[in-house]
Amino acid sequence: MRLVVFIVIVVMMSCTKDIEIDQVSYQTKIVVDGWIENDGRAHVLLTRSSPFLTDYDSASIRNTFLNYAKVVLIAGNGQSEILTLTKQDAFFPPFVYKSTEIKGEVGETYQLEVHYQNKIITSTTTIPELPNVNDVFAQSVSDTSMIINASVIDDGANKNYYYSQILTKHFDTRYHPSDNPLRNDRLFNGKEHVFQIKRSNQPDPLNLYNINSERNIIADEFAIDDTVFVKVSQIDEEAYRVLNGIYIDHLSQNNPFSLVDQQTHSNINGGIGRWTGLATQQYTVHNTKPHN
């Protein structure tokens, strides 16, 4: 029997051959990853999208970055500003276009214009009303781990959309979406709603920050000694659709720098990606109960 199995394996190996997959015709698009929060500066990252089969290393990723664009921010009150390219090591490539004069305001509209190689890419977003957050709190589930819950009181007069982000001290270098970060009030309109802020790893495809190191805790939980900074934001319907599309797209593919599939919903005219306004409440969370 063992001889038969061995012969079958040898025959199968002798019949195999290398298969080369041809890359389909691909037209590079400008990718916008931009946001503005209440009381915060606008942040815009610009890259070129890449085919799915692209091999990534630090050099190829740097080459996707657009560092010669003119990025203009125009507020609904008529104030405008050309964003400044700044070095920010929390991102890779470590360059971000930021506003220095304009800060986000609740209820305001913001238009973005990207001028690059005779192209003008545009998008508009709003910062809605602040979410009515009742509490954000930790709850220990074992001697070594805890979960984080948030409670919001929903406004029954409007459709509301929520988005959560986290930054775990000593593990993350910047805010990033929690696991399952989006929700709408279809099932809890006008009611108090409690939901879990789930842990997720900061996107780190090149392992630059050693963020994805093994932690002996369940994926959705935090270590009992963690200090976690939590943002609970309210976003408008268009931002919800865009972020939800990107989130689903990232779950189904492994190319971190394409940002979105070309079929994914985007609010960028002339490119792909997102420009979103966030009305944000921020909290610092840690376990308050004594533990061994």
N, C-alpha and C positions, 0 to 999 in steps of 0.2 A: 504493500500500500504506500509506504513511504517513497519507494522508487517511482511509482506512478505519479505521486504528487510532485516529486522533483522534476520528472520529465515534463509535466504540464507547465510548471513554472518556467523551465528552460525554454520550452516552445513559445510561451507567451512573451518572454523577454526577447527572443529572437525575432518576434513579429512586430515588436514595437518600433516606432520611429519618432523622431522629433517632429512636433507639429508647430509650425509658425503661424501665429494669428496676425493677419494684416490689420493695421490700424485703419479704421474707416476715415474717410475725409472729414476733417475737423476744422471748423472756423473759430479761431480764438476770439473770445469776447472779453470786454473789460468787466471785471468783477468789483462791485462796491460792497464793502462791509462797513456800514456807517450807522451811528446812533447819536442821539442827544437826549440827556436827562434834565429834569428840572434842577436848577442850581448847579448844573455841570456844563463842561465844555463839550462841543461837538468833537467826535472822533470819527475819522474816516480812513480806512485801509483800502488801497487800490492795488489790484493784481490783474494779471491776465489768466484766464482759465486755461486748463491744460487737458489733453486727452486722457481718458481713463487709464490707458496702459503706460503712461509716462513713468519712468523711473525717477524717484525723488532722492536728492541729496541736498546738502545745504547750498551748494552752488546753484543747482537748478531752481530751487525755491527762491533764492535771492533774485534770480533772473526774471521771475514772474512779477516782481514788484515794479510799480510805476512811480518813479520818483521825480518826473519832470512834468507833472500835471499841474494845472491851475484849478484849484478847488474853491468855489465861492459859496458862501452860506448867506441866505437872504431870509430875514425874519419877516413875519407878517406885518410888523410895525414899520417896515421899510428899511430897517438897519441891515447893513450888509458888511461882509468881511471876507477877505481872501485868507483861507486857512494856511497855517504855518506848518511846514514839514518838520517834525521833531523826532529825535531818537528815543525810543522807549523799549528797554530791554525785555519787558514782560511779553512782547510780541515777537514773532519771527516771520518774515524779516522785521527787524526792530525799528520800523519807521511808521509814523502815524501822522496824518494831517489833522491838526487841532485848531480850534478857535481860541483866541486869547482875549477877545473883547466880549463876544456874545456868549451868554449863558442861557440855558434852557429855562423857559417859563411855562408854568401850567396854563393851559388854554391857548397857547400860541402855536402858529403854523410856521414850518421851516422848509424852505426850498433849497435844494442842493444842485449846484451846477459843476460838472467836471469837464474841463476843457483839455483835450489831449489829441494831438496830431489832427487838427482841423475837425475834430468831432466834439460835439457838445452832448453830454449825458446829463439827464435831469431826473429829479425825483422830489416829491413833496411828502411831508409827514406832519403829524400834530402830536403835541403832548396833551393828553386828556386830563381829566381831574384825577387827583391823588386817590389811591385806593383807601377805603376805610378799613384799615388793619386793626383788629381788636387786640391781637397778641401774636408774638412769635416766641416759642418756648421749647426748651429741651426736655426730654423725658427719658430717663435711664431705662434700658431694657435688659441689661445684664451688668455684671461687675466691670465689664470692659467696654461697653458700647451704649450709645444713646441714639434716639431719633429726634428730629426737629419737626415741629408742627407749626403751622400758621393758621390764624383764624381771621377771616375777613367778613365784614357785614356788607352784603351786596345791596346795591341801589336798585330797587325794583322798577324804577321809572325808565331805566336804560339797559341796553345790552352791554355787558361788561366783559372784559377780557383781561386775564391776569398772566404774569410772566415772572418766574423766580430765578434768581442767580445766587451763587455762593462763592465765597473765598475762604478756604480753610487755612488758618495761620500755620506757617512752617511747611505747608504742602503746596499751596497754590501761589502763583505770582500775580494773578489778576482775577477779576470776577469772570465767571463763566456760567452757562446755564446749568441749573440743577438737572437731575434726571427727571424726565417727564415734566418739563418746566412750564407748560402752557395749559390753561384751562379757560373755558367760557362758562357763563352762568346759566346755561340752558336748563340745568337740573336743580339749580338753587337760587333762581332769580328772586331777589328781595329778601333772602334769608341769610342767616349766619352760616358760614361754610368753613369747616376745618379740614385742612389737607396737609399731607406730609411733604416737607422739603427734603428731597432725596439726594444723597451724595452722588456725585459723578466726578470722573477724572477730568482735569483741565486738559483740553486738546494739546497734545505734545507729541506730534508724529515722529520727531527725530530724537525723542528722549533727551531733550536739552536740559531739562530741569529735574530729571529723575522723579517726576511727580507720580508716575504709575508704579512705583515700587510697591511690593507686596505689603498689605496691611491686614492683620489678622482680625478682620471684622467683616460682617456681611455687607454686600455691595451697597445697599441703600442706607446703611447706618454710619454713624460717626464714632470715633473713639471717645471714650468717656472723658478724656482730658483735652479734647479738641476745643479750640476757640474758633467759631465759625461766624463770618460776617455774611448776613443775608440781606438781599434786596428783593422786596416784593413790589412789582410794578403793575400799573394799569396801562394798557396799550389800546390803540383804536383797532377797529375791525380789520383794516387793510394790513396793519402790522402783524396782527394775529395770523392772518392767512399766509403772509410771507414767512414768518418765523416758523409756523407749523409745517410749511412745505419744506423749508430747509432742514428742520429737525427730522422729518420723515426721510428726506433724501440722504442725510448723513447716516441714518440707521441702516441703509441698504447699499451703501458703497463705501469704499476705503480710500478714496482720493480726497485728502483733507483740503487741498488747495484749489479744487474746482469750485468749492463753496456750494454751488447748486448745479443740478442738472439743468440743461437748457429747457426742459419741459416744466421745471419747478416754477411755481408762481413767484413772480418778482415784481417789485414796484419801481424798478430802474428802467427809465426810458432810454433805449440805445445801448443798454448793457444788461447785466444780470446781477442779482444780489439783493441787498436790502438797505434801506435808509429808514430808520424807525425812531420814533419819539417814545420816551418812557417817563411816566409819572411815578416816581419811585419813593418808597419809604425804606429806610435802611436800619438794620438791627444788628447788635452783637449778641451772640448766643453762646452760652457755655453751661455745663451742668452745675447746678447749684446745690445738689444733694451730696453729702459726704460719701466717700467710697473708700474701699480698702486698696 
